[in-house]
Amino acid sequence: MAAPSTSKAEKAYIQASLQASPPLRADGRTLLDFRTILLETGVAPLANGSARLNIGKATQEGGGGTEVLAATKLEVEDVETGDGVDGGRLVCSVTCSPSAYPHMSSIALDELQYDLTTILNQTLSHPSLHPKNLSILPGKKSWLLSLDLVVLADAGNVFDALFMAARAALWDTKVPRTRAIQYQTRRSGYASKNTDAMEVEGESNITSGFDTRDMARAAADFELPDYWDEGEVLDGRDRWPVCVTLNLLPPVHFLDATLPEEASTTIKLLLAFSFPSNTQSSLQAMRLTGSGEVVLAQMKLLMADGERYAREVFHALELKLRDEDIRRNVKARDKFTVR
């Protein structure tokens, strides 16, 4: 994903600058500094959850940076026919805009999309991260949660941007509440939906609609008491991981590489960590890319450093997401007041 215009001389200059004492980067950052990160949730009104994230753009009005749009959509699947999975499932898909990679052929772009999709999907669909509230009717109906991400611009560090945008969209996702219903047959031979109590002359010949003792076992269908954009937050908000990419240039490593810096890096270590509340952190994914080599003894130190960096990113992102929740709640309240 490096820019093809980076010459050998420029690569050598960037490598020497990064390995200097003190290290020098073109934008003045230290080796462990991220560029400016801009984030906004709720950007796709028709999605169940959405977010737009940019790394490297100085202001909301300015251009540049790595930009990712993420959105989630919930669809009902039938478990009995084999279309769905009992308990629900999550599927990720990454699309790269051709304008983000103008130097790539269509075949190379397809390969890149496949690679990014595989990493996201294998990590986020892992059973340890599975949300508990994707089940509707056990053994019958469940939610399919589709997480679609679009890379609108790539100015470096696209893996970290994808994971942050995915976490933000999943954080923003609302799962509609469902209510199980069943159908019972009157003695006269026609069916009625068992949602309300019914009065019959003489002795009642059907069960009250408020009798839910056997509802979970005998439910045939469900209904949505909420509007499409209402519901409860997706389970496991605190478990969705973030990724940090360690760009290795022995004896140093650095974070949030720009495209020229990526082109000058021999090897990258991708680490995705999850930080559940009140439990130890969990390494959800690890991937080594590039032509260089890493001594096994160094991996333990690199993973420890990566966990520390990921924890900082995780907490900073969570604070921003909570601020976004407050902002949108205030905006919705003001809109309701005006009406």
C-alpha positions in Angstrom: 0.0 0.0 0.0 3.0 2.2 -0.3 3.2 5.1 -2.7 4.9 3.9 -5.9 6.7 7.3 -6.4 9.0 6.8 -3.4 12.5 6.5 -4.7 15.4 4.5 -3.3 17.2 7.7 -2.3 14.1 9.0 -0.5 13.6 5.6 1.3 17.2 5.7 2.5 16.8 9.3 3.7 13.6 8.4 5.6 15.3 5.4 7.2 18.3 7.4 8.3 16.1 10.1 9.8 14.0 7.6 11.7 17.1 5.8 13.1 18.8 9.1 14.0 19.3 10.3 17.6 16.9 12.0 18.1 14.7 10.6 15.4 13.3 13.0 12.8 9.9 12.7 11.0 8.7 15.0 8.2 5.8 16.2 10.3 7.7 16.7 13.5 6.1 13.9 15.4 8.0 11.5 17.8 8.2 7.9 16.9 5.2 7.0 19.1 2.9 9.9 18.2 -0.3 9.6 16.1 -1.4 12.2 13.7 -4.7 14.0 14.4 -7.6 11.6 14.7 -11.1 13.0 13.8 -14.2 10.8 14.6 -17.9 11.3 14.2 -20.6 8.7 14.8 -24.2 8.5 13.4 -23.1 9.7 10.0 -25.4 7.2 8.0 -29.0 7.9 9.0 -30.3 4.6 7.6 -27.7 2.4 9.2 -28.1 0.7 12.6 -24.7 2.2 13.5 -22.1 4.2 11.7 -18.9 6.2 12.0 -16.5 8.2 9.9 -12.8 8.4 11.0 -9.9 10.3 9.6 -6.2 10.1 10.6 -4.0 12.9 9.5 -6.5 15.6 8.5 -5.7 18.8 10.4 -9.3 20.2 10.6 -12.8 19.1 9.7 -12.7 21.4 6.6 -9.2 20.4 5.5 -8.2 17.6 3.2 -5.9 14.7 3.3 -5.4 11.9 5.8 -6.6 8.3 5.9 -10.4 8.3 5.9 -12.7 5.3 6.6 -16.5 5.1 6.6 -18.0 2.3 8.6 -21.7 1.3 8.9 -23.6 -1.6 10.3 -26.9 -3.1 9.2 -29.1 -5.7 10.9 -31.1 -8.3 9.0 -33.2 -11.1 10.2 -32.1 -14.6 9.3 -34.0 -17.9 9.5 -32.1 -20.4 11.5 -34.4 -23.3 10.7 -33.8 -23.1 6.9 -30.1 -22.9 7.3 -29.7 -19.3 6.2 -28.7 -18.1 9.7 -26.8 -19.3 12.7 -28.4 -19.8 16.1 -27.4 -16.8 18.3 -26.7 -14.6 15.3 -23.5 -13.8 13.4 -21.3 -10.9 12.3 -19.9 -10.5 8.8 -17.3 -7.8 7.8 -16.6 -6.4 4.4 -14.0 -3.9 3.3 -14.2 -1.9 0.1 -11.4 0.3 -1.2 -12.3 3.3 -3.3 -10.3 3.4 -6.6 -9.6 7.1 -5.9 -7.8 6.0 -2.7 -5.4 3.8 -4.7 -5.1 5.4 -8.2 -1.8 3.6 -8.9 -3.3 0.1 -8.4 -4.8 -2.1 -11.1 -8.3 -3.5 -10.6 -6.8 -6.9 -9.8 -4.4 -5.5 -7.2 -7.3 -3.5 -5.7 -9.4 -6.6 -5.4 -6.6 -8.5 -3.7 -6.1 -5.6 -1.2 -9.9 -5.6 -0.4 -9.8 -9.3 0.1 -6.8 -9.1 2.4 -8.3 -6.3 4.5 -11.7 -8.0 4.7 -10.1 -11.3 5.8 -8.2 -9.6 8.7 -11.2 -7.7 9.9 -13.7 -10.6 9.5 -11.5 -13.2 11.2 -10.8 -10.9 14.1 -14.2 -9.4 14.8 -16.3 -12.5 14.2 -14.3 -14.5 16.7 -16.6 -16.3 19.2 -15.0 -14.5 22.2 -16.4 -11.2 20.8 -19.8 -12.5 19.9 -22.6 -10.2 21.1 -25.3 -12.0 23.1 -28.2 -9.9 21.9 -28.1 -11.1 18.3 -30.5 -13.9 19.1 -34.2 -13.3 18.4 -36.0 -16.7 18.7 -33.6 -19.5 19.8 -33.4 -22.1 17.1 -35.6 -20.1 14.8 -34.6 -16.4 14.1 -31.5 -14.4 14.6 -29.8 -11.2 13.5 -27.2 -11.0 10.8 -25.0 -8.0 11.7 -23.2 -6.8 8.5 -20.3 -4.4 9.1 -19.3 -2.6 5.9 -16.2 -0.4 5.7 -15.1 1.8 2.9 -11.6 3.2 2.6 -12.1 6.6 1.1 -8.5 7.7 1.3 -5.3 6.1 2.3 -2.5 8.3 3.6 -0.9 5.5 5.6 -1.8 3.3 8.6 -5.0 2.0 7.1 -5.2 -1.1 9.4 -5.4 1.0 12.6 -7.9 3.3 11.0 -10.1 0.3 9.9 -10.2 -1.2 13.4 -10.9 2.2 15.1 -13.7 2.9 12.6 -15.2 -0.6 13.1 -15.1 -0.2 16.9 -16.9 3.2 16.6 -19.6 1.8 14.3 -20.2 -1.2 16.5 -20.3 1.1 19.6 -22.9 3.2 17.8 -25.0 0.2 16.8 -28.5 -0.2 18.2 -30.2 -3.6 18.2 -34.1 -3.3 18.0 -35.9 -4.9 20.9 -38.1 -7.8 19.9 -41.2 -9.4 21.5 -42.0 -13.0 20.9 -45.5 -13.8 19.7 -47.3 -17.0 19.0 -50.5 -18.1 17.2 -53.2 -20.1 18.8 -56.3 -21.7 17.1 -59.8 -21.1 18.4 -62.2 -24.0 18.7 -64.1 -22.5 15.9 -61.1 -23.2 13.6 -59.5 -19.9 12.7 -56.3 -18.6 14.1 -55.6 -15.4 16.1 -52.4 -13.7 17.2 -51.8 -14.2 20.9 -50.9 -10.6 21.9 -54.0 -9.4 23.8 -56.5 -11.0 26.2 -59.7 -12.0 24.5 -63.1 -12.3 26.0 -65.4 -15.2 24.9 -69.0 -15.8 26.0 -69.2 -18.4 28.7 -66.0 -20.3 29.4 -62.8 -18.9 27.8 -61.6 -21.3 25.1 -58.1 -19.8 24.6 -55.2 -18.8 26.8 -54.9 -15.2 27.8 -52.5 -13.2 25.6 -50.7 -12.1 28.8 -49.9 -15.6 29.8 -46.2 -15.9 28.7 -45.2 -19.0 30.6 -44.8 -21.0 27.4 -44.1 -18.1 25.1 -40.4 -18.6 24.8 -40.8 -22.3 24.0 -43.8 -22.0 21.7 -43.1 -18.6 20.0 -43.7 -18.8 16.3 -42.7 -15.2 15.3 -41.7 -11.9 16.7 -42.5 -8.2 16.5 -40.6 -5.0 17.0 -41.9 -2.7 19.7 -39.2 -0.1 18.8 -38.8 2.1 15.7 -36.1 1.0 13.3 -33.5 3.5 14.8 -34.3 2.6 18.4 -33.2 -0.3 20.6 -30.5 -1.4 23.0 -26.7 -1.0 22.4 -24.9 -3.9 21.0 -23.6 -6.3 23.7 -19.9 -6.3 24.5 -19.1 -2.7 23.8 -16.0 -2.9 25.9 -14.7 -6.0 24.1 -14.3 -4.7 20.5 -10.6 -4.5 19.8 -8.3 -1.9 18.4 -5.2 -2.4 16.3 -1.8 -0.9 16.5 0.7 -1.3 13.7 4.4 -1.4 14.8 6.6 -0.4 11.9 9.9 -2.1 12.5 13.1 -0.4 11.5 15.8 -2.0 13.7 16.7 -1.0 16.3 13.6 1.2 16.5 9.9 0.9 15.8 7.3 3.7 15.2 3.6 4.2 15.0 1.1 5.7 12.5 3.3 5.6 9.5 2.6 7.9 6.5 2.8 6.4 3.0 6.5 7.3 2.4 7.4 5.9 5.8 5.5 2.7 5.1 7.5 2.4 1.8 10.7 2.7 3.8 9.8 0.1 6.4 11.1 -3.4 6.0 8.5 -5.1 8.2 5.3 -4.4 10.1 3.7 -6.1 13.1 -0.1 -5.8 13.4 -1.4 -6.4 16.9 -5.2 -6.3 17.8 -5.9 -6.1 21.5 -9.2 -6.2 23.4 -9.6 -4.7 26.8 -12.7 -6.1 28.5 -13.8 -4.5 31.7 -12.4 -5.9 34.9 -10.5 -8.6 33.1 -7.0 -9.0 31.5 -6.4 -7.8 28.0 -6.6 -10.2 25.2 -4.6 -10.5 22.0 -7.2 -11.0 19.3 -5.0 -11.0 16.3 -1.4 -10.8 15.2 0.1 -10.5 11.8 3.7 -10.0 10.5 4.1 -8.5 7.0 7.1 -7.5 5.0 10.4 -8.9 3.8 12.4 -8.4 7.0 12.9 -10.8 9.9 12.2 -10.6 13.6 14.1 -12.5 16.2 11.8 -14.6 18.4 13.3 -13.1 21.6 12.2 -9.6 20.4 8.6 -10.6 19.9 7.8 -10.7 23.6 9.1 -7.1 24.0 7.3 -5.9 20.9 4.0 -7.5 22.0 4.3 -5.8 25.5 5.0 -2.5 23.8 2.1 -3.0 21.4 -0.3 -3.8 24.3 0.7 -0.5 26.0 0.2 1.5 22.8 -3.2 -0.3 22.1 -4.4 0.4 25.6 -3.8 4.1 25.2 -5.6 4.1 21.8 -8.4 2.1 23.3 -9.0 4.5 26.2 -8.7 7.6 24.1 -11.2 6.2 21.6 -13.6 5.2 24.3 -13.5 8.8 25.7 -14.3 10.2 22.3 -17.1 7.7 21.7 -18.7 8.6 25.1 -18.4 12.3 24.1 -20.1 11.5 20.8 -23.0 9.8 22.7 -23.5 12.9 24.8 -23.3 15.2 21.8 -25.9 13.2 19.9 -28.2 12.9 22.9 -28.1 16.6 23.4 -28.8 17.2 19.7 -31.7 14.8 19.8 -33.1 16.5 22.9 -32.8 19.9 21.4 -34.5 18.8 18.2 -37.3 17.3 20.2 -37.7 20.5 22.2 -37.9 22.6 19.0 -40.6 20.4 17.6 
